[in-house]
Amino acid sequence: MIVEEEIYFWLLLILPVFMLLYMMVYFWKRKKQRQFAQPEMFRLLSPDRSFFKQALKFGILMLSLAGLVLALVNPKIGTKMETITREGVDIVFAIDVSKSMEAEDIAPNRLEKSKQLVNQILNNLGSDRVGIIGYAGSAFPQLPITTDYSSARMFLQAMNTDMVSSQGTAINEALELAKTYFNDNDPTSKVLIIISDGEDHTGEVGVTTKELASQGIRIITIGVGTESGGPIPMKRGGITQSYKKDMTGETVITRMNEETLKEIASAGNGEYIRGNVTADVTENVSAFLRKLDQTEFESRQFADYQSQFQWFLGFAILLLLLDTFLLERKTEWLKKLNLFNERRN
């Protein structure tokens, strides 16, 4: 299922506001009523008044508003599948999301620059399949291999340095996870692109890199940052409050470590690329991919989508009609059934 107008989802924020206002008015009325007379007197003065039906009418109104918002969003469901033959390479991006990637020695910061690089590489791809891994102190799968570039961009945009609780830069963890991403029985050319500042706190990565190379997985490493480095900002609400300090109180300076990235690229039969200039990165990656064998594979896609807004619109209208005919006072048949154990006077 896809949606046509995602922006209208923001209208759903109106519902909790209305619910809060309803509760405030409800308690205000109860307070004023108690100042006027005792609850027993109110039951005698208005024996048919039903607090349950008041809340029920409000709930129905909120559901109808939610239905109208979903109708504006216009969900669509795919109705026809097409099998498309594609030719390309399987590419997995391993993106460093450790705290050092927040350093601003390269604008706007290392992580945002990494996202820009991946976006531009995606723009230059044809029918290749892509996947995404995130890693810091540990690695985690972000997106399995797919031909859906829009999903790749969505997951890429959501990546941040708070996604992994264990901090550090464990490139070896990303390499181990990458081994499980590719299908060993698939003859498709396989490429792992590691984007990092190269700060590796886990030690030796050569053994895992050679294992990947033996499986036919080529490794491109892209270094993001500068040799002079920069401090790691400590932010709150997007505003820098201070900079990370070591045990002695000195400001920590994080520097790009090209040697680690070059070592991985060399052992992985790949190439190291400096990530300072986006155009150079995309050109070098494209040139590297063109040298690889392009393998045909099939992917199934929805070729036709149908709007489903009418169901939500009809549901909202039905609830509005129900709300119109539903009275706030107790009805005779309901009093006879006494479903809600209401008191009889």
N, C-alpha and C positions, 0 to 999 in steps of 0.2 A: 504494500500500500504506500502511496505517496500523497503529499498534500500540495495544493496549488498556491495557497496564500498563507504561508506560515506566520506572517506578521500579525494576523488576527488572533493568534493564540494569546497575545498579550491582553486581549479583552477578558480572558478568564480571570484576570487579577481583580476584576470588578466584583466577582462573586464573594470572595472573603470580606471585602469592604462592606457589601450589603449585609452579609451575615453579622458582622460586628455591629453595624448600625441597628439592625433588628434586635440584637441582644441588649444594646444600650437603651433603646426605646422601651423594650419589654421591662427591664428592671426599673427604669425611671417611672413607668406607669404603675408598677406594683408599689413603689415607694410612695407615690402620690395617693394611691388608693388606701394604703394603710394609714396615711395621715387623715384621710377623710372618714373612714369607717373600718370596722373589723371585717376579716374575711367572711365570717358567717353572715354578716349583714349583706355583703355583696352577693353571696349565693342566693339570699332571699330576694334581693332586688332584681337580679338577672339570672334566673334559674336555667335559662336555655343557653347561656353563654358557654362556649367550649374553647378552652385554651388549646386543646389538642388540635382542633380543626383550624385554628389560627396558624399554628406551626405547620400543619399539613399544607395549607394554602401557600404559605411562604416557601416551603420546600419544593412544591410543584412549580412555583414561579422561578426559583433558582434553576431547576432542571430544564425548564423551557428556555431560559436565557443561555444555558450551556449548550443546548441543542442548536440555538440560533448561531452561536459563535462557531460551532463545528460545521454548520452549513456554510458560513462565510469562508472557513478554511478550505472547504471543498476537497475532502478526501477522494482519492481515485484508486481504483483497484484494477490491476492488470487482468485482461480477459483473454489474451491470446499470446501464446509462447512461440518464439521463433528461435531456431538453432542457427547460430551464425558461426561460420568458420573463420578463425582469426589466425594470424601469423605473428609471432613475437617471442619475447623473452620473459621469463619469470624474474621479477625484481623485488627484493625485500629491503626496505629502508629501516635501519636501526638508528634511532635518534636518541642522543644523550639528553636526559632531562634532570641531570644532577644540578645542585645549587650553583656550581661553578658556571653553568650555562647562563646564569643571570648577569654575569659580568658584562659591562657595557663598553669594553675596549673595542668592540665592533658594533656599529649602530644597527638597530636600536639596542639589541643585546644579542648574545650568542644564540640563544634558543630561537628568538624571533627570526634571526638571520637564517638559521637552519630550516625553519618552516618555509621561508621565502625560497630557499634553494630547492627544497622538495617540490614546492608548487610549480616552479619554473621547469623543473625536470619533467613533472607530470604533463605540463603543457606541450612539451616536445615529444612525448611518447605517442605511438600510434595505436597499436592493438595489444600492447604488452600487458601482462598481468602484474599487479603490484600488491604488496603487503607491507604492514608497518609494525615495528617492534619499538617499545620504549624501554629505556634502562637507566638505572642510577646505581644504587647499591645492589639491586637485583633487576632482572629483566622480566617483562610481561608482554604478552601478545596484545597488540592494539587493534590490528585489522588483519584477518586471514587473507591469503592471496585471492584477488578478485580483479575483474575488469571494470568494476564500478568506480570510476575516478571521483565522482561526486561524493561517494561515501568516504573515499580516501581523504579528500580535502576536509570533510567534516570532522573525521577523527583526528586529522593532523592539527586542525585549528584548536581542538579541545585539549591538546597536550600541554602540560605545564610542569613545573618543578615540584608541585605538591602531590603528584600522582603516585609517587613511590615513597613509602614511609622510611625505608632504609636508605640512607644517603651514602654517597661515595660514587665512584665511577667504575663499575664492574663490566668492562668491555668483554671479558671472557664469558660472563653470564649471557650477554647478547649473542655471542658466537655460538654458545651451546644451544640456545633457544632457536637460532636460525637453522640449525641442523634438522630440527623437526618441522620447519615451515615448508620445505621443499619435498616433492614426491620423488623418491629415489627411482621409481620405475618409469617416471616421465622423462622422455628424451629432450625436453625443452632446455635450452640454455638457461643457466641459473646465475644470478648476480646478487650479491649482498653489498649494499651501499651503507657504510657506517659514517655517520655525521657526528663529530665530537670535537672537543678541545684537546683530546688525547691524554688527559689526566687519568691514568689507570692506577687504581689503588689495590688491585688484586694480584699483581705480579705477572707471572709468565702467561702469555697468550699464544705462544708459538705452536704448542702441541695442538690446540683446538683449531687454529688456523690451518695447519697442515691437514687435519682430518677433513675440514671443509673442502680444501683444494683437492684431496683425493676423491671426493664425491662429485667433482666437476663444478663446484661452486666458486665462481670468480669473485674477488672482493675488491671493491673500490672504497677508499677511505677519503673523507673530505674533512680537512682541518678548519675549524671555525675559531677565530681568536687571533691574538697577536703574541709575539715573543715577549714584548714588554709587559703584557698582561694588564690586569686591573683588579680592583677590589670587588668583593661579592656583596651587593647591596642587601640589606635586611629591610624588607618592605612590609607595610601594613596599609591595607586599603589602596594598594597601588602606589603609595608614596614612600620613598626611601627614608627610613628613620635613622639608620646607622649602617655600618659596614661590619662584616664578620671579622672577629678578632681571634687570635690564638691564645694559648694558655698564659702567655706573658703579657697579654693586652695589646700586642702589636696587630695592626690591620693585615689581614691575610691577602696576599696578592696571588691570583691564579693566572698561570701562564700556559699558553698552548704548547703541547708537547708533540712536535712533529715526528720525533724519532719513533715513538710507539706506533703512530699511524702509518708511517713509512714501512716499518717492520711488518705490520699486518698485511699491507697491500702487496709487499714483495713476496711474502710467504703464501699469499692467496692468489698468486698469478694475476694480480690486478694492477691498480694504478693509484697513486696518491695525488690528490688535487687540493690546492689551497682554496679555501672558500671565501676569500675576501671579495672577489669580483664575481657577481652572479652570472654574467654573460659567459665568462671563461669557464665556469663550472658546467653550465648546461652544454656548452660546445664540446668540452672534453668528454663528458658523460655520453653525449650522443655519438661522438666519434668512436668511443669504446664499444658501445652497443651495436653499432653498424658492423663491426668486425666479427660479431658473434653469429652463429648459425641461427636463423629464424625458423622456429618450429610451428607447424600448423596445429591448432587445437580448436575445439568447439566450445562455445559458451551459449547458454540459453538465456534469452532476455524476453521481457514482456514487450511486445510490439504495439499493443493497443491498450489504452487505459480509459475507463469510463468513470464519469463523475458520480459520486454517491451523496451529494449534498441534499438531494430531495428527501432522503430518508430522515435525515436529521431535522430538516425544515418541517416535514410532516409531523415528526415526533413533537417538536416544539409547539406547533399550532394546536395539536391535539391536547397537550398539557395546558395551554393557555385557555382553550375552551373549557376544559375540566375545571380550571381555577375560577373561571367566570361563573359557572353554574354551582360551584361548591360554596355553600353558605357557612358563615362563621359560627352560627348558632347550632345547638343540638337539634337534630331531626327526630321526629317521633319514632320512626322505625329503629333508629340507632339507640334511642333511649330504652326501647323495649328489649333490644338485644343486649344492651349493657356490656359491649365488647371490651371496653376499657375500664370497667369496674368503677364507673362514675357514680357519685352519690345521688340518690333519689330524694326529692324533697316533697 
